[in-house]
Amino acid sequence: MKTRYVLDTSALLTLHHDEPGADEVEKVLYDTSADRYLSFISITELFYIIWQRSGKEAAYQSIVQLKMLPLHRVDPQEELLLQAGEFKAMHSLSLADSLIAATALHMDATLVHKDPEFEQLKDHLSLQALPYKG
């Protein structure tokens, strides 16, 4: 069985801004023995975060670049939505992070992230943490 990864929005931003850990994200993206996934909500997060930091044009360009990456988008299904609700109810996560974590669980994938909030799910998910910001 192939290794599976879900990239959190923080991993995509790490790559976009060439921050520490970008090389790890690239390894995941170009690992031909792995399947790589993206939660639908990460598209929204990436878009608005880049818009706020760099403007509308940069936000749209980031979506064009995202579509070129070897990622399979995972859209919401009831089981995934209910799992996200369970994570949200039981942990101090944002709704977007709950959806992304549920996607990783649903896909039986390792969650690649740069968000310390996910550490509270270490008993539920396989996590690959990128270097946290200081």
C-alpha positions in Angstrom: 0.0 0.0 0.0 1.3 3.5 -0.9 2.1 6.0 1.8 -0.5 8.7 2.0 -0.2 12.3 3.0 -2.5 15.2 3.6 -0.9 18.6 3.3 -2.2 21.2 5.8 -2.5 24.8 4.7 0.5 25.6 6.8 2.6 23.1 4.7 1.5 24.8 1.5 2.3 28.2 2.9 5.7 26.9 4.0 6.4 25.9 0.4 4.9 29.1 -1.0 7.1 31.3 1.2 10.2 29.0 1.0 10.3 28.8 4.8 12.2 26.2 6.9 10.6 22.8 6.1 9.9 23.7 2.4 12.3 21.0 1.4 10.3 18.4 3.4 7.1 19.5 1.7 8.8 19.1 -1.7 9.9 15.6 -0.8 6.4 14.7 0.0 5.0 16.3 -3.1 7.4 14.5 -5.4 7.5 11.1 -3.7 6.3 8.9 -6.5 5.6 6.1 -4.1 3.0 8.2 -2.2 -0.5 9.5 -2.7 -0.9 13.2 -1.7 -4.2 14.9 -0.7 -5.5 18.3 0.0 -8.6 19.2 2.0 -11.0 21.4 0.1 -10.9 24.0 2.9 -7.1 24.5 2.4 -7.9 26.1 -1.0 -10.0 28.8 0.9 -7.4 29.2 3.6 -4.5 29.5 1.1 -6.4 32.0 -1.0 -7.4 34.4 1.8 -4.1 34.3 3.7 -2.1 35.1 0.6 -4.6 37.8 -0.4 -4.2 39.4 3.1 -0.4 39.2 3.0 0.3 39.9 -0.7 -2.9 41.1 -2.5 -5.6 39.7 -4.7 -3.4 39.0 -7.8 -0.9 37.0 -5.7 -3.9 35.0 -4.2 -5.2 34.0 -7.6 -1.7 33.2 -8.8 -1.2 30.9 -5.8 -4.4 28.9 -6.8 -3.0 28.5 -10.3 0.2 27.2 -8.8 -1.7 24.9 -6.4 -3.5 23.3 -9.2 -0.2 22.3 -10.8 0.9 20.4 -7.7 0.4 16.6 -7.6 -2.4 16.7 -5.1 -5.8 15.1 -5.0 -8.5 17.4 -3.6 -10.8 15.7 -1.0 -14.3 17.2 -0.9 -16.6 16.9 2.1 -18.7 13.8 2.6 -20.9 13.3 5.6 -18.6 10.9 7.4 -15.7 13.4 7.1 -17.9 16.3 8.2 -19.1 14.4 11.3 -15.5 13.5 12.2 -14.5 17.1 11.8 -17.3 18.0 14.2 -16.1 15.5 16.7 -12.6 16.9 16.6 -14.0 20.4 16.9 -16.2 19.4 19.9 -13.4 17.6 21.8 -10.3 19.7 21.0 -9.4 23.3 20.7 -9.0 23.4 17.0 -10.3 25.9 14.4 -13.0 24.6 12.1 -10.6 24.5 9.2 -8.0 22.5 11.2 -10.8 20.1 12.3 -11.7 19.5 8.6 -8.1 19.0 7.6 -7.5 16.6 10.4 -10.7 14.7 9.6 -9.5 14.5 6.0 -6.2 12.9 7.1 -8.1 10.4 9.3 -10.6 9.7 6.5 -7.8 9.1 4.0 -5.7 7.1 6.5 -2.9 9.6 5.7 -0.1 11.3 7.6 -0.9 15.0 8.2 2.0 17.2 7.1 1.8 20.5 9.0 3.4 23.4 10.8 0.7 24.0 13.3 1.3 23.0 17.0 -2.4 22.8 17.5 -2.4 19.5 15.7 -0.2 17.9 18.4 -3.4 17.4 20.5 -4.5 14.8 17.9 -1.3 12.7 18.1 -3.2 9.8 19.5 -5.7 9.9 16.6 -3.5 10.7 13.6 -0.1 10.2 12.1 1.6 13.6 12.1 4.7 14.9 10.3 5.5 18.3 11.9 7.5 20.8 9.9 9.7 23.2 11.9 7.5 25.4 14.0 7.9 29.2 13.8 9.9 30.6 16.7 
